[in-house]
Amino acid sequence: MSEKQELINKMMEMQKKFIDYEHKNGVSMEDYFVGAEGHPLHHYRQQYMEMAMKLVDMAHAEKGSHR
């Protein structure tokens, strides 16, 4: 499996876990933006954004463009 596909799969798994958590527990803005150490959403937003930007960079590299 390519690095790109692995990244997409990981992002989809993160989304699924987030949605499951949200349906069971609800998500406050504080949890989403600054989840405390040990909270299931701790660093979620930052990790997801880093993966998304890496995916964007990979797509640009494939097409020979840049952002």
Residue pairs with C-beta under 8 A, 6 or more apart in sequence:
1 9
3 58
4 55
4 58
7 51
7 54
7 55
7 58
8 55
10 51
11 48
11 51
11 52
11 55
14 44
14 47
14 48
14 51
17 40
18 27
18 41
18 44
21 27
21 40
21 41
27 41
31 39
31 41
32 41
32 44
32 45
33 45
35 41
35 42
35 43
35 44
36 42
56 67
57 67
60 66
60 67
